[in-house]
């Protein structure tokens, strides 16, 4: 039996597209054996690796309020206190350890002090999930064993690497397509700088696409913000429909029992 890896990029609220992809995989009978994710991809990936059905993941995604007053940080570097998400995930992982998962999972996070990337795959589970999704400036850094971590997408927003030595085939889901803009949208220096950073991040991820056997990258996600949860259903459908389209285009590959 072949090992099939699934890599899930970061992308905030666009993560609903990851869940749409999971629905499509289920319909096609595709069940990845290993998962690697960063940021929202770490959250969705951990729940999926833990055996949570896509429909329940989607309900959790829509019902979890990020900016509720009860999550505000006090005397910490950030608006939202990451520690206040622990209980939300503990519902799914009452025993807080990677070894409870049904599939091997790799989560990336950035050490905010050393500047190094950390790949978590064993030991305590919930804090690495939260750390990986701790968008800098918004969420407080997450402390793990004396070190402090923030969003894994800063250094690696498409973590294919942990899967290469374990998997025969890899499917990637990338949800950070660039928003279409015109020069009129870039009237200020900060908007040009922001655009440049997004171009660089997307380009770095796309260089890894050839390492995947299939890539799902919905092109219409760029117009949706990373914190806007009101469009979750639309984004879910975009992820689902794009995944179905890619799978249909590759039916011969799928029939060859490569997956």
C-alpha positions, 0 to 999 in steps of 0.5 A: 500500500502506498503512503500518500502525503497531504500538505496544507498551506496557511491562509487564515479564513481561506482554510475553509477551502482545505475542508472543501478539499477533504470532502472531495477526497472522501468522495473520490476514496482518497485517504492520505496517510500522512499530513503536514500543515502550517497555520490554518493548515496545521489546525485542519490537518491536526483535526483530520489526522485525529479522525475528525470528519470534514463536516465536524471540522467545518462546523468547528471552523465556523463556530469558533469565534477568534475575536471574542472579548474573552480571548483578548490579551492583557500585558502580552505582545498581541491582541489575541491570547493564544492560550485561550484557544487551548480549551477549544482544541482540547475537546478534540484532543483530551489527551494532548499528544501526537500519539493519539492521532490516526495519521502521522502529522507534521506541524511547522512553527517559527521560533520568534527568538532564534528565527529558526523553523521548528517541525513538531511531530511528537510530544504535546500536540495542542500548543504546536497547533496553536503556535503554528497559527499564531499570526504575528502582531495579532496573536501572542507568541506561544510558549513551548518548553521554554521557547516562543513560537509564532506562525509557521507560514513565516518561514514555510507556508507550504511544508512539503519537506517533512513528507518527502521521506515518508510518502510515495505520493504527495497532494498539496492544497495551496490557498494563498493565491494572489489577489488580482490588483491594478496599479490604482490599488497600489497608491501608497508605499505600504500597499506596494510593500505589502504586495511585494511580501505576498508575491515573495511568499507565494513564489516561494511556495509555488517553487515546491509545487513540482514536489507534489504529484497533485496540487489544488490551488483555487485561483479565486481565493485571493479576494478573500481576507485571511480574517474574514469568516463571513465567507466560509461557505463560499470559500469551502465551495471554491476548495471543493469545486477546484479539488473535484476539477483537479481530480477529474483531470487526473482520473487516469492517474487515480485509476492506476492505483497510484493513490 
